[in-house]
Amino acid sequence: MESKADVAHVECVAQLARHLASVPHVHIAHPRRSAVAIVIRLVISTYPPYTPAQTPEATIQSLHAFLNHPLVSSSQAQVLFIQRAQHSRDPWSGNIGFPGGKHELCDTSDQDTAERETREELGLDLKMGFVHLGQLDDVAVYLLGQGTRMAVSPHVYLQTQEQSELCVSDEVASAHWIDFSCMVQRAERPVRPFSREYKSIGASIAARIFPKYAQTQPWWFRIASVGLGNLHYTVLPLPYTAEHSVTNKVLEAGPNSVRVSDHVRFASDTELYLWGISLCMVSELVDMSLPIAPNRSVASPWPQLGSWLWTDINWVTNTAHRVMWSTQRRKPYTTSNDFFVSYFRMLSIAFPVSCAVKLALAIYVGRYLFKT
């Protein structure tokens, strides 16, 4: 049986273009909006001519001719990722993701936002030598205890002409072209929570619920931090090489040097650690690209509570995840397609029930001990 990772990349790009052209994306109505550009390139020595088209049907025909050209048909696909520079005011400082940013008054659409931000951050003009394949579902930026803070619109582009080297701005620490197979492999070989292959980024639950006290850390905050523990977000390791990477020379920092703290890093000397909403976008990108729908989301599993006190909650949420997210991921989805919102909704039910059961058990044990 053919492995998903062995499927021809050109076939995946063609499948992606067809799905994006035929399946409407999910729009999240929110006053605060951002947009990112997911840029795909094919590793070829010489680009054949590409005929731009004005309609989705004509674009598919032009892409078919382009992708079936002898210079292109056996090429490998790469996806462009960036690591954001370290800034104290940037909540995504140091994170791995895609070029993009917040909607500005000068932008007439989310697509304009993605193209403007990519031009500012990397010097890439997506209007020249690229074709806009379409838009993935909007992704909600959902913070624990704060709800949905923003909607992010991902736009997918394919490079059709040779481009000059990336020119990273001071907002970007480094840029990397990552082989598409690295993302497809997770759909074929999903990981189990806290297994040997499982990697995660931990975030303090208390700091997420009470961000104003994360710096001062009063006594009750420290007790809450110990009791609640960390929320571990699943990481997809993406191997990178210097040959396909560009580092910001002004910052004089490689990917491994940018970190939030001594305990949280978003890259090593050989891998980028993709997580959060960027991983959700990659999950849908892979889902829409494969000829056969994957049985597991690339973003799986759901976040895990790190403290042993909440093992029961992890069991409940992981069971719900297998039921809700292990089915066919190809659109139209049979369940909610918002990865983190679904998890936090489940957590909002499981957490108080778990606390109530533990409290009732403690009261019962206490009464028993006092009677004896």
C-alpha positions, 0 to 999 in steps of 0.5 A: 500500500502506498504511503501518504508521505510517498504521494507525488507532491505535484499531485498533492498541490493539484488536489489542494487547488481543486479543493480550495476552488470547489469547497467554500471556506468557513468564515469567522465573523470577528471585529479583530482580524489577521491574515497569513500567507501559506506559500508553497514552492516546487524545487525545480531548476527552471520554471516553465511558463505559467499562464495567469487566469481570471476565473477559478476554472481557468486557474485550475486548467492553467495549474494542470498544464503547469504541474504536468510540465516535464520540468515540474511533474516529479518535483518536491514541494516545500512550505515557507515558515518563519520564526518571529523575532523576540519582542516583549510586546508581541504575544507570539514572540519567537513562535513558528508560523507563517508570514502575516499580521493584523488587518490595517485600514489600508487593506481592502480584504484579508487577502490584501493583509496577507500579501502586504504583511508577506511583502513587509516581512520577507520582501516577497510580492505575492502578486508577481510570480505566485498564484493564489490557490484559495483560502483555508478556514478561518482559525479562532485565536482562543485564549483560556479564560479570555475566549476568542480574541481574533480570527485569522484568515489563511491564504494559500499561494503557489510560486510559479516563477523564480524568485530572489532570496528572501529579505527578512525584516526585523519582525522575523528571526529566520525563514525556512522552506520545509519539505511537505513530506515532514507534515504528511508523515504525522497524518500517517503516524500519529503520536500518543500523548506523553509517548516517546515520540510526543513533543509539547510546549507547556503553558502555565494554566494559572498565567493564562487565567490570571495574566495580570498576576503572572509577573508579581505572582502573589501567594495564591497565584503560586498555589494555583500554578502548582495545583493547576500545572501546565497545559501541554500543546502538541508540537509537530517537529519540522526538520530544517537545513541551512541550505533552505533557510535565511537568518536575520543577520541584524539580529544575529540569532539563529532559530535555537536562540529565540525563546520565551524563557529558559524553559520554552523554546520554539526551535532546536539546532535542527528542528522547528517546533510548530504548535497552536493555530499554525499547526491547525492550519497545516493540519487542514492544508495536509487534509485538503492536499491528500488524495485520500483523506487522513484518518487523523488530524495532523494537529492531534492530539488535543492539549494535555493537562500536565498535573497527575491530579487531572489524569481523569480529565485527560482520559475524558478529553482524549476519548472525546477526541478519538470520537470527534476527530479520528473520523474522516477529516475531509470536508464537509466535516461532521463535527466542529472543525475548530480544534482548540475551541472544541477542546476548551468547550469539552474542558469547560465541562470536564474540569468542574465535574472533575473538581466536584467529584474530587471534592465529594470524595475528599468530604466522604473520606474525611467523614469516614476518618473522623468517625473512626 
